[in-house]
């Protein structure tokens, strides 16, 4: 917050920084959620029969 106050007092337009930071944060959260959702079925398949360290046969 201190750096934001410095930017605001120097007259630099901070709206661009806020938008970029927001997009990066939201994008990172979405990527993590997608990775977790796609990793769950793969773990179930790995636990179902394929030895760990081998890729399932359906992934070529």
C-alpha positions as MATLAB code, in Angstrom:
seq = 'XXXXXXXXXXXXXXXXXXXXXXXXXXXXXXXXXXXXXXXXXXXXXXXXXXXXXXXXXXXX';
ca = [
       0.000    0.000    0.000;
       2.901    2.345    0.699;
       4.180    2.056   -2.861;
       0.679    2.735   -4.172;
       0.491    5.891   -2.070;
       3.855    7.034   -3.445;
       2.680    6.507   -7.016;
      -0.539    8.386   -6.326;
       1.263   11.355   -4.791;
       3.737   11.608   -7.677;
       0.840   11.921  -10.116;
       1.438    8.655  -11.952;
      -1.743    7.075  -13.287;
      -2.111    3.963  -11.159;
      -5.281    2.605  -12.784;
      -3.196    0.722  -15.343;
      -1.163   -0.922  -12.589;
      -4.304   -1.977  -10.717;
      -5.845   -3.448  -13.876;
      -2.690   -5.349  -14.771;
      -2.279   -6.691  -11.230;
      -5.941   -7.719  -11.115;
      -5.691   -9.560  -14.428;
      -2.528  -11.354  -13.320;
      -4.040  -12.387   -9.974;
      -7.323  -13.578  -11.494;
      -5.501  -15.365  -14.301;
      -3.230  -17.137  -11.825;
      -6.181  -18.271   -9.702;
      -8.009  -19.560  -12.785;
      -4.923  -21.475  -13.920;
      -4.538  -23.097  -10.490;
      -8.217  -24.076  -10.409;
      -8.050  -25.554  -13.920;
      -4.921  -27.534  -13.058;
      -6.524  -28.904   -9.883;
      -9.744  -29.855  -11.684;
      -7.908  -31.591  -14.524;
      -5.490  -33.333  -12.143;
      -8.207  -35.037  -10.080;
      -9.436  -37.496  -12.763;
      -5.844  -38.310  -13.755;
      -5.005  -39.181  -10.141;
      -8.047  -41.462   -9.961;
      -6.908  -43.222  -13.151;
      -3.364  -43.576  -11.775;
      -4.701  -45.010   -8.511;
      -6.984  -47.341  -10.454;
      -4.320  -49.536  -12.007;
      -1.441  -47.867  -13.843;
       1.837  -47.899  -11.888;
       3.086  -44.526  -10.726;
       5.607  -42.996  -13.092;
       3.898  -44.440  -16.171;
       1.549  -42.390  -18.285;
      -1.977  -43.812  -18.716;
      -2.548  -45.583  -22.035;
      -5.189  -43.055  -23.122;
      -2.591  -40.273  -23.132;
      -0.455  -40.689  -26.235;
];
